[in-house]
Amino acid sequence: MTDTNEPVGPAPQGGAGSAQKKIVVGAVIIVAAIVSLMYSAIDTSASYYVTVCEARNMDAGDLTNRSLRLEGVVAPGSVVNDGKNLQYTFDILEDPEKNPDCADKVAVFHKGVLPDLMQPGAVPENMVTNLKVIVEGRFDAKGAFVADRVLTSCPSRYNAAEDVKKPV
């Protein structure tokens, strides 16, 4: 006599083990994609941080078209505006507080709005001496720094003019 409860033909494929494998493979692919995106975002936004003297001592080939953050102080009286197109040029020097022996300077070109502290005449001369800046950008083939972004630090103190009299 024949038992009707016995399976006929090959056993079905899949089951709980196959579903778990698919979930694990899918999770691995998602994690790999996230790691890849994070790596590419960090790689494209990473900027090497250097001072003026460090940049001048580096090989020109290492600097050209490489994203950098350059730290220094604005040379007094060097901020020049072209008057029409928000194009500025200025020089930055090595910070004398960090490296008094270095007299190097870098010419900077920036197209866009500068921070208020760098606007000519916006701040009294006795308030801003050795205005510290960080410029983000690249050196061009001529050795000038083309800044995409200009950051300033607020002065830590205000030196009032000696001859200012208080109103009575």
C-alpha positions in Angstrom: 0.0 0.0 0.0 1.2 3.5 -0.7 1.7 6.2 2.0 0.2 9.5 0.8 2.1 11.6 3.3 5.5 11.0 1.6 6.9 13.8 -0.5 6.9 13.2 -4.2 9.7 14.6 -6.3 12.7 16.8 -5.2 12.7 18.7 -1.9 11.8 22.4 -2.1 14.7 24.9 -2.2 15.0 27.9 0.1 13.6 28.0 3.6 14.7 29.9 6.6 18.4 29.5 6.0 18.2 31.0 2.5 16.3 34.1 3.7 19.0 34.7 6.4 21.7 34.5 3.8 20.0 37.1 1.7 19.6 39.4 4.6 23.3 39.0 5.5 24.4 39.7 1.9 22.1 42.7 1.7 23.4 44.1 5.0 27.1 43.7 3.9 26.3 45.5 0.6 24.7 48.4 2.4 27.5 48.7 4.9 30.1 48.6 2.1 28.2 51.4 0.2 28.1 53.6 3.3 31.8 53.1 4.1 32.6 53.9 0.4 30.5 57.1 0.5 32.1 58.2 3.8 35.6 57.6 2.5 35.0 59.6 -0.7 33.4 62.5 1.1 36.3 62.7 3.6 38.9 62.4 0.8 37.4 65.2 -1.3 36.9 67.6 1.7 40.2 67.0 3.4 42.5 70.0 3.4 46.1 69.9 4.5 46.7 72.6 7.2 50.0 74.6 6.9 51.5 77.9 8.0 52.9 80.5 5.6 56.5 79.4 6.2 55.6 75.7 5.9 54.0 76.4 2.5 57.0 78.3 1.3 59.3 75.5 2.3 57.3 72.8 0.5 58.0 71.7 -3.1 56.0 73.8 -5.5 54.8 70.6 -7.2 53.3 69.4 -3.9 51.3 72.6 -3.6 49.9 73.3 -7.0 46.2 72.4 -7.2 46.2 70.8 -3.8 43.5 71.7 -1.4 45.1 73.5 1.6 44.2 75.6 4.7 46.8 78.3 5.0 47.2 80.1 8.4 48.8 83.5 8.9 48.1 87.1 9.6 46.9 89.8 7.2 49.7 92.1 6.2 48.6 95.6 7.3 47.2 97.7 4.4 47.4 94.9 1.9 43.7 94.3 1.3 42.7 95.6 -2.1 39.3 95.4 -3.7 38.9 95.7 -7.5 35.8 97.9 -6.9 33.3 96.0 -9.0 33.3 92.2 -8.9 34.1 91.4 -5.2 37.6 90.4 -6.2 40.1 90.9 -3.4 43.9 90.5 -3.1 45.8 90.6 0.1 49.0 89.3 1.6 49.3 87.0 4.6 52.4 86.7 6.7 53.6 84.1 9.1 52.1 84.7 12.6 54.8 86.5 14.5 53.6 85.0 17.8 54.1 81.5 16.5 57.3 82.0 14.4 59.0 85.4 14.8 62.0 84.3 12.7 60.0 83.8 9.5 59.3 86.8 7.2 57.6 85.0 4.4 54.4 86.2 2.8 51.8 84.7 0.4 49.7 86.7 -2.0 46.1 85.7 -1.8 43.3 86.1 -4.4 39.7 85.8 -3.3 36.5 86.3 -5.2 33.5 86.8 -2.9 32.7 88.6 0.3 35.4 89.0 2.9 34.7 88.8 6.6 33.8 92.2 8.2 37.1 92.5 10.1 39.0 92.6 6.8 36.9 95.3 5.1 38.9 98.4 4.7 37.9 101.0 7.3 35.3 98.8 8.9 37.3 98.4 12.1 39.6 101.0 13.8 43.2 100.4 13.0 44.2 100.1 16.7 41.6 97.3 17.1 43.0 94.9 14.5 46.7 94.3 14.5 48.0 90.9 13.3 44.5 89.8 12.3 44.7 86.1 12.2 43.2 84.3 9.1 42.8 80.9 7.7 42.3 80.8 3.9 41.1 77.6 2.2 41.9 77.0 -1.4 44.8 76.1 -3.7 48.1 77.6 -5.0 48.0 78.4 -8.7 50.9 77.8 -11.1 52.2 81.3 -10.4 52.5 80.7 -6.7 49.5 82.8 -5.7 47.0 81.3 -3.3 43.4 81.3 -4.7 41.1 81.2 -1.7 37.7 79.7 -1.9 37.0 80.6 1.7 38.4 83.2 4.2 38.0 82.8 7.9 39.1 85.3 10.6 39.4 85.1 14.3 38.1 87.8 16.5 40.7 90.0 18.2 41.3 88.9 21.7 41.5 92.4 23.0 40.7 96.0 22.1 43.4 98.6 22.6 41.6 101.9 23.0 43.2 105.0 21.6 45.1 107.0 24.1 43.8 110.5 23.2 40.1 109.6 23.3 38.3 111.7 26.0 35.2 110.5 27.8 32.1 112.7 27.4 31.1 114.6 30.5 
